[in-house]
Amino acid sequence: MFRKIGLLSLLFGLSLGIFAEEVLKLTLDGTVNPATSAYVLRGLTEAKRRGAKAVIIELDTPGGLDTAMKEIVEAIMNSGIPVVVWVGPAGARAASAGTFILLAGHVAAMAHGTSTGAAHPVALGETVDEKDPTVQKIVNDAASRIRAIAEARGRNADWAERAVRESATITATEALELRVIDLIADSVPELLAKLDGFKLHDDGTLDLAHVTLREVHMTFKEQFFAYLADPNLVYILLMIGIYGLIYEFLTPGIGLGFVLGSISLLLAIFGLHILPISFVGVGLVLLGFALIILDVFVASHGLLTMGGLASLILGSFSLFEVESPAVRLSWSTVAATLGTLTAILLFILAKGLTAQRHKPHPLTTLAGLTGEAKDDLNPEGWVLVHGEYWWAKAEDPPISRGEQIQVVAQEGRFLRVRRLSPKS
């Protein structure tokens, strides 16, 4: 009887586990890039497959790539499952592209001590002419898109446009007062409690009274590509890769330059596949390397090296076609990388060329050198001469192993030897 009751309880528990209603939680922490975009899209697809009641996106980002942000926003806007975008925990922010993602959510929430805004599409601190038609086109496009998103969700479209045009930034409390977000929650459990019974803009109502929270983590591949979606890291890997291969090609044998250069270059190619690049920038970088290497073999008094460095610097800053202020190549990275690697390469090549100019003094014969018998020569066996093993024939056999010998003549790879101290 008790066994039957226990079995029924187990089956009931399993059935509850199978059919339990779920809320899936994603964590977008870092820049918005193709890897994080793929992660969010995969999470929304899995939520639909599992029939989840809602999806929570925990957001903390300084911004990112416009193309990746568009993919995330479109996926959220067209999701058949309610998507809750929560900026948290305290200290988090939804800046730049993150502002678009926050406003796109069916429910927008923030924790105390968080902020959002600063969605201007041009990098802050850059000297740009706001009257430039190209800049105006970019700003107007971003302003119209964020306004359309805010209007579709019934949020403050005027502030949303200010976030783009004026880089306006607000705290969680101000966002709630200005109707930019729907609620404030300082933790996920508090957020779930406030979401239960929440009326959506499309007249739907969330029912999250008895749900289980299931986290969807990034796969190793997504984490790997997200890590490589940093122009500074990709640039360093690219420079190490090219410098390493150039060093390997200019020195004999296969060594550290080939191994380190190949691995770095492959990782850089992965990163370049993720980030938008300019072929003009790539061409300038390759031209710069060619000029530096040419200067090693041509007496240009450093002019080719100076031209190569100028080409490298110009190519470096035009290598990535990224508008976001959160994803950019810094001056310090370029200066430190180019300065260090160029100095190391030129030092090594200069030392190598100096050594090559020395007149060689080859050892043409072993005749007259002394060595040691490694076998009993009666009359032939192995001897050690000049740190090398040779097959030798004794002229005065037998010569015992360990005795000192002297080379009489070298005949190809064969030596004729005699005992260094004749027997008494």
Secondary structure, 3 states (H helix, E strand, C coil): CHHHHHHHHHHHHHHHHHHCCEEEEEEEECCECHHHHHHHHHHHHHHHHHCCCEEEEEEEECCECHHHHHHHHHHHHCCCCCEEEEECCCCCEEECHHHHHHHHCCEEEECCCCEEECCCCCCCCCCCCCCCHHHHHHHHHHHHHHHHHHHHCCCCHHHHHHHHHCCCEEEHHHHHHCCCCCEECCCHHHHHHHHCCCECCCCCECCCCCCEEEECCCCHHHHHHHHHCCHHHHHHHHHHHHHHHHHHHCCCCCCHHHHHHHHHHHHHHHHHHHCCECHHHHHHHHHHHHHHHHHHHCCCCCHHHHHHHHHHHHHHHCCECCCCCCCCCCHHHHHHHHHHHHHHHHHHHHHHHHHHHCCCCCCCCCCCCEEEECCCECCEEEEEECCEEEEEEECCCCECCCCEEEEEEEECCEEEEEECCCCC
